[in-house]
Amino acid sequence: MTPAFTLTVFGIPAPQGSKNGRPIYKGRGKDRQFTGRVALQESSKKVGPWREAVHDAARVAAGPDWICLDGPLLAEFCFTFARGRTVKRLHHTVYPDLSKIIRSTEDALTTAHIWKDDARVVAYHNPRKLYVGAADPDALTEPGVVIRIWTLGAAQ
Protein backbone atom coordinates (compact mmCIF):
# COMPACT_ATOMS: atom_id res chain seq x y z
CA MET A 1 0.00 0.00 0.00
CA THR A 2 1.42 3.39 -1.01
CA PRO A 3 1.62 6.06 1.70
CA ALA A 4 -0.62 9.10 1.30
CA PHE A 5 2.27 11.25 2.54
CA THR A 6 6.02 10.68 2.84
CA LEU A 7 8.52 13.13 4.26
CA THR A 8 12.18 13.20 5.23
CA VAL A 9 13.32 15.96 7.57
CA PHE A 10 16.92 16.63 8.58
CA GLY A 11 17.67 18.11 11.99
CA ILE A 12 17.99 17.02 15.58
CA PRO A 13 14.74 15.40 16.77
CA ALA A 14 13.62 16.98 20.04
CA PRO A 15 11.07 15.72 22.57
CA GLN A 16 7.88 17.38 23.68
CA GLY A 17 6.05 16.63 26.83
CA SER A 18 7.84 17.86 29.92
CA LYS A 19 7.06 21.44 30.84
CA ASN A 20 8.46 23.85 33.39
CA GLY A 21 6.14 26.15 35.30
CA ARG A 22 6.80 29.74 36.30
CA PRO A 23 4.41 31.46 38.74
CA ILE A 24 2.67 34.60 37.48
CA TYR A 25 2.61 37.60 39.81
CA LYS A 26 0.87 40.97 39.62
CA GLY A 27 2.11 44.20 41.10
CA ARG A 28 5.61 45.27 42.07
CA GLY A 29 7.68 45.40 45.21
CA LYS A 30 5.78 44.67 48.42
CA ASP A 31 2.46 44.86 46.50
CA ARG A 32 3.51 41.84 44.40
CA GLN A 33 0.96 39.01 44.69
CA PHE A 34 0.74 35.53 43.21
CA THR A 35 -2.19 35.35 40.76
CA GLY A 36 -2.79 31.62 41.21
CA ARG A 37 -1.73 30.97 37.61
CA VAL A 38 1.40 29.37 36.24
CA ALA A 39 3.01 30.00 32.83
CA LEU A 40 4.14 26.74 31.23
CA GLN A 41 6.97 26.40 28.76
CA GLU A 42 8.66 23.42 27.14
CA SER A 43 11.63 22.17 29.14
CA SER A 44 13.54 21.32 25.94
CA LYS A 45 14.86 24.39 24.12
CA LYS A 46 15.37 22.21 21.02
CA VAL A 47 11.68 21.37 20.53
CA GLY A 48 10.86 24.72 18.89
CA PRO A 49 13.49 24.47 16.14
CA TRP A 50 12.62 20.78 15.57
CA ARG A 51 8.90 21.45 15.22
CA GLU A 52 9.65 24.38 12.90
CA ALA A 53 11.89 22.20 10.69
CA VAL A 54 9.19 19.50 10.43
CA HIS A 55 6.44 22.07 9.83
CA ASP A 56 8.37 23.88 7.08
CA ALA A 57 9.49 20.69 5.32
CA ALA A 58 5.94 19.29 5.47
CA ARG A 59 4.44 22.45 3.94
CA VAL A 60 6.95 22.33 1.07
CA ALA A 61 6.39 18.60 0.49
CA ALA A 62 2.61 18.94 0.60
CA GLY A 63 2.47 21.79 -1.88
CA PRO A 64 -0.26 24.40 -2.33
CA ASP A 65 -2.99 21.95 -3.41
CA TRP A 66 -2.62 19.59 -0.43
CA ILE A 67 -5.88 18.39 1.12
CA CYS A 68 -5.56 17.86 4.86
CA LEU A 69 -5.83 14.14 5.76
CA ASP A 70 -8.89 13.23 7.79
CA GLY A 71 -10.16 9.87 8.98
CA PRO A 72 -8.21 6.96 10.45
CA LEU A 73 -4.47 7.05 9.75
CA LEU A 74 -1.48 4.76 10.16
CA ALA A 75 1.82 6.57 10.84
CA GLU A 76 5.45 5.51 10.73
CA PHE A 77 8.31 7.50 12.25
CA CYS A 78 11.94 6.45 11.86
CA PHE A 79 14.25 8.81 13.75
CA THR A 80 17.99 8.87 13.12
CA PHE A 81 20.47 10.20 15.68
CA ALA A 82 24.21 10.83 15.56
CA ARG A 83 26.30 8.19 17.28
CA GLY A 84 28.88 9.50 19.72
CA ARG A 85 32.47 8.50 19.03
CA THR A 86 32.55 6.20 22.05
CA VAL A 87 29.06 4.70 21.66
CA LYS A 88 29.27 0.97 20.98
CA ARG A 89 25.65 -0.10 21.53
CA LEU A 90 23.57 -1.17 18.54
CA HIS A 91 20.28 0.42 19.63
CA HIS A 92 19.56 4.04 20.56
CA THR A 93 18.40 3.39 24.14
CA VAL A 94 19.04 6.84 25.59
CA TYR A 95 17.31 10.24 25.72
CA PRO A 96 15.08 11.35 24.08
CA ASP A 97 12.10 9.06 24.63
CA LEU A 98 10.58 7.74 21.41
CA SER A 99 7.05 8.66 22.48
CA LYS A 100 8.05 12.27 23.19
CA ILE A 101 9.82 12.82 19.87
CA ILE A 102 6.81 11.31 18.10
CA ARG A 103 4.59 13.76 20.00
CA SER A 104 6.57 16.84 18.94
CA THR A 105 6.70 15.63 15.34
CA GLU A 106 2.96 14.88 15.26
CA ASP A 107 2.16 18.35 16.57
CA ALA A 108 4.27 19.91 13.82
CA LEU A 109 2.37 17.87 11.21
CA THR A 110 -0.89 19.13 12.72
CA THR A 111 0.15 22.79 12.52
CA ALA A 112 1.34 22.20 8.94
CA HIS A 113 -2.17 20.88 8.11
CA ILE A 114 -0.90 17.52 6.89
CA TRP A 115 -3.66 15.91 8.94
CA LYS A 116 -6.64 17.41 10.70
CA ASP A 117 -5.36 16.30 14.10
CA ASP A 118 -2.87 13.77 15.43
CA ALA A 119 -5.84 12.09 17.14
CA ARG A 120 -6.60 10.66 13.67
CA VAL A 121 -3.59 8.32 14.07
CA VAL A 122 -5.10 5.00 15.13
CA ALA A 123 -1.93 2.89 14.78
CA TYR A 124 1.81 3.15 14.32
CA HIS A 125 3.90 1.04 12.00
CA ASN A 126 7.34 0.19 13.36
CA PRO A 127 8.28 3.46 15.12
CA ARG A 128 12.00 3.44 15.91
CA LYS A 129 15.18 5.28 16.86
CA LEU A 130 18.35 4.49 14.94
CA TYR A 131 21.90 5.69 14.66
CA VAL A 132 23.37 7.21 11.50
CA GLY A 133 24.71 4.35 9.42
CA ALA A 134 22.42 1.68 10.90
CA ALA A 135 21.52 -1.28 8.66
CA ASP A 136 17.85 -0.19 8.55
CA PRO A 137 16.96 1.10 5.04
CA ASP A 138 15.35 4.19 6.64
CA ALA A 139 18.48 5.17 8.57
CA LEU A 140 19.60 8.58 7.34
CA THR A 141 23.13 9.84 6.73
CA GLU A 142 22.57 12.59 9.30
CA PRO A 143 20.08 13.15 12.14
CA GLY A 144 16.44 13.51 11.17
CA VAL A 145 13.27 11.53 10.55
CA VAL A 146 11.52 9.59 7.81
CA ILE A 147 7.73 9.89 8.08
CA ARG A 148 5.10 7.86 6.25
CA ILE A 149 1.34 8.25 6.65
CA TRP A 150 -1.30 5.90 5.23
CA THR A 151 -5.06 6.44 5.09
CA LEU A 152 -7.09 3.52 6.43
CA GLY A 153 -10.48 4.32 4.99
CA ALA A 154 -13.15 6.95 4.74
CA ALA A 155 -13.77 9.43 7.55
CA GLN A 156 -16.20 8.18 10.17
C-alpha positions in Angstrom: 0.0 0.0 0.0 1.4 3.4 -1.0 1.6 6.1 1.7 -0.6 9.1 1.3 2.3 11.3 2.5 6.0 10.7 2.8 8.5 13.1 4.3 12.2 13.2 5.2 13.3 16.0 7.6 16.9 16.6 8.6 17.7 18.1 12.0 18.0 17.0 15.6 14.7 15.4 16.8 13.6 17.0 20.0 11.1 15.7 22.6 7.9 17.4 23.7 6.1 16.6 26.8 7.8 17.9 29.9 7.1 21.4 30.8 8.5 23.9 33.4 6.1 26.2 35.3 6.8 29.7 36.3 4.4 31.5 38.7 2.7 34.6 37.5 2.6 37.6 39.8 0.9 41.0 39.6 2.1 44.2 41.1 5.6 45.3 42.1 7.7 45.4 45.2 5.8 44.7 48.4 2.5 44.9 46.5 3.5 41.8 44.4 1.0 39.0 44.7 0.7 35.5 43.2 -2.2 35.3 40.8 -2.8 31.6 41.2 -1.7 31.0 37.6 1.4 29.4 36.2 3.0 30.0 32.8 4.1 26.7 31.2 7.0 26.4 28.8 8.7 23.4 27.1 11.6 22.2 29.1 13.5 21.3 25.9 14.9 24.4 24.1 15.4 22.2 21.0 11.7 21.4 20.5 10.9 24.7 18.9 13.5 24.5 16.1 12.6 20.8 15.6 8.9 21.5 15.2 9.6 24.4 12.9 11.9 22.2 10.7 9.2 19.5 10.4 6.4 22.1 9.8 8.4 23.9 7.1 9.5 20.7 5.3 5.9 19.3 5.5 4.4 22.4 3.9 6.9 22.3 1.1 6.4 18.6 0.5 2.6 18.9 0.6 2.5 21.8 -1.9 -0.3 24.4 -2.3 -3.0 22.0 -3.4 -2.6 19.6 -0.4 -5.9 18.4 1.1 -5.6 17.9 4.9 -5.8 14.1 5.8 -8.9 13.2 7.8 -10.2 9.9 9.0 -8.2 7.0 10.4 -4.5 7.1 9.7 -1.5 4.8 10.2 1.8 6.6 10.8 5.5 5.5 10.7 8.3 7.5 12.3 11.9 6.5 11.9 14.2 8.8 13.7 18.0 8.9 13.1 20.5 10.2 15.7 24.2 10.8 15.6 26.3 8.2 17.3 28.9 9.5 19.7 32.5 8.5 19.0 32.5 6.2 22.1 29.1 4.7 21.7 29.3 1.0 21.0 25.6 -0.1 21.5 23.6 -1.2 18.5 20.3 0.4 19.6 19.6 4.0 20.6 18.4 3.4 24.1 19.0 6.8 25.6 17.3 10.2 25.7 15.1 11.3 24.1 12.1 9.1 24.6 10.6 7.7 21.4 7.0 8.7 22.5 8.0 12.3 23.2 9.8 12.8 19.9 6.8 11.3 18.1 4.6 13.8 20.0 6.6 16.8 18.9 6.7 15.6 15.3 3.0 14.9 15.3 2.2 18.4 16.6 4.3 19.9 13.8 2.4 17.9 11.2 -0.9 19.1 12.7 0.1 22.8 12.5 1.3 22.2 8.9 -2.2 20.9 8.1 -0.9 17.5 6.9 -3.7 15.9 8.9 -6.6 17.4 10.7 -5.4 16.3 14.1 -2.9 13.8 15.4 -5.8 12.1 17.1 -6.6 10.7 13.7 -3.6 8.3 14.1 -5.1 5.0 15.1 -1.9 2.9 14.8 1.8 3.1 14.3 3.9 1.0 12.0 7.3 0.2 13.4 8.3 3.5 15.1 12.0 3.4 15.9 15.2 5.3 16.9 18.3 4.5 14.9 21.9 5.7 14.7 23.4 7.2 11.5 24.7 4.3 9.4 22.4 1.7 10.9 21.5 -1.3 8.7 17.9 -0.2 8.5 17.0 1.1 5.0 15.3 4.2 6.6 18.5 5.2 8.6 19.6 8.6 7.3 23.1 9.8 6.7 22.6 12.6 9.3 20.1 13.2 12.1 16.4 13.5 11.2 13.3 11.5 10.5 11.5 9.6 7.8 7.7 9.9 8.1 5.1 7.9 6.2 1.3 8.2 6.6 -1.3 5.9 5.2 -5.1 6.4 5.1 -7.1 3.5 6.4 -10.5 4.3 5.0 -13.2 6.9 4.7 -13.8 9.4 7.6 -16.2 8.2 10.2 
